[in-house]
Amino acid sequence: MRMKLSTVVLLLVCTTLTHAADRPNILWITCEDISPYLGCYGYKQARTPNLDKLASEGFRYTHAYSNAPVCAVARSTLLTGMYASTIGTEHMRCTTQLPEVIPAYPKLLRAAGYYCTNNVKKDYNSNYETDASLWDASSQKAHWKNRKPGQPFFAVYNILVTHESQLSPGAIKKYVAAGDIPKEPRVHPADVQLPPYHPDLPAIREDWARFDDLITLMDRIVGEQLRALDEAGVAEDTIVFFYSDHGGMLSRSKHYIYNTGEQVPLIIRVPEKWKRFAPGAPGSAIDRPVSFVDFAKTVLRLAGAEPPKVMQGSCFLGPDADPAPEYVHLYRDRMGERYDTSRAVTDGHFYFIRNFMPHRPLAYDSRYPYTVQTNWNALADAYEAGKCNAIQSRFFEPKATVEFYDTDRDPWQVNDLSHDAAGRQRMERMAAEVDRWMIDTHDTGLIPEAMWSQLIGPDKAHATIYEYAQSDAYPIERILAAAKSAGDGDRDKLGDYRAMMRDEHPVMRYWGAYGLFLVRTSDEQTQAALRDMMMHDAYAANRLMAAQALGRCGDAEAAFEAIKREATHATDGYVLLTALNAFQYSHTDDRLTQADWREYGKMIPKKSRDFDAHGYEYAGRMIDDALAIWPKRRPVD
């Protein structure tokens, strides 16, 4: 029998209230969108004196990861101590309804007697976004100083200046005008050390140099927060965490399931009073793998509270720390308007990725970064002009089904070893680990988002996607095998894909149609199977995938009419978003007129329901983009 969160909170109150005076304060200082680009991590272009000092007084983790390479997904993992791909918050962005059994660490800390503040970003990708009971205070004025006398505090302070949007020319101009960064980059663009996936272009060098300036500005703000502890006389009572919400932030970093999107700096300072929690001497480098799913358990243990059993991950600090995990698990799903599904695992040295949708090139993702950073457009222009080498061009090409890297020798992950016989056994072990983890955690990422509203809801057997995925209604092991097979796009498996399309389970049928989409054969049997599914399947997501496949399997006109019908009658934002994607991936969007796009724009409600609001939001972005470049079409593959 599952224990409700309210029961857990009551138990915490009873077991921890008497110990309130003998527990540490905890301060989380978070920044946005940076990989370990700090002096203490050996990054030569850095000027980060405050963080370097913090690392010398504490310890830095050399293998810390955000689980997801984008903010809302990563932050939902931080909040709950559960994988986003378990609870259904894996898409960027969404407003997933979570059942009461899914915990949120601030509630548990408050129940344990802590004064909890958040300043100011939340981005929880769920109904917790609007839950007023999470924090004692969550605003730009929220501060640990407002606690009761003698009350321990837990505080989060978010620094936004390194967010990807802050690299826009307009933002840089404002920072220069305010005197926050120098008029000319501190590091001369000519002296920037470029990663091998970036061509040597002035715009790319300039963005890297300005990124370094923003990191220095962020470091100055960190220093202000640390001085506030000193001035209040609470530094010796406070455990300080510093980390970034994921990696980044130039092209091919944030948003992507590589080290540059997933690996983060993590520095923790434990004062002498609480040294029993420290994993090493001041100034130590800790090579234990840690990830965001571990943070909630760890902070609850620091506060003297026992984490709920439903939490995943492991506690990594203190005498009650759990054994170090062998692997860290990573995930990437929809980014804004573009769907994708990738899973990865790393031991800190080797790094395995499985791409379930290999047809989608990384570069043709959400358009947002192209609107705020110059380097994205410079890279795309160079590729279109034929000025990118093979490594740089890979960003614009279909993905491999699997990728395998030695990140010690190849930290930028440009040398794929998946076909290297020498590492075959290790890669197969890590591939099996991805499978095991997806099955054990009941990964929801294999369920098409446009199908969710037909599977779950207050009037159905399962109210939430978490409850559905944890039930027998979701045969994850069989669906995972189907998704892996479909991702191969193997012509020899045509019979298997058509059989999957006849399966009684709707998710199996979806992946069968996807397999045919990748094969792209125009034989009569395949076309007939796709037409039947396109016209008669009970699920809009399946009808759309069948139509998308048919468009690439020899009957573009029938596919176009079917997708148009689904888009026109969509009453779910994610169905509309899926339909607009299907136009483009079936290569039938050239049949749409300006008037068609404008009509779809009229379908975007001014105020939509919580569950599909982001579906409509990102559909609107696609529509705006299509009209902005008319009569050209947006390349997606």
Beta strands, then each sheet from edge to edge (+ up, - down):
strand 1: 25-31
strand 2: 59-65
strand 3: 115-119
strand 4: 137-138
strand 5: 153-159
strand 6: 238-244
strand 7: 263-269
strand 8: 284-286
strand 9: 290-291
strand 10: 328-332
strand 11: 342-346
strand 12: 350-355
strand 13: 402-406
sheet 1: 4+ 3+ 5+ 1+ 6+ 7- 2+ 8+
sheet 2: 4+ 3+ 5+ 1+ 6+ 7- 2+ 9+
sheet 3: 10+ 11- 12+ 13-
end
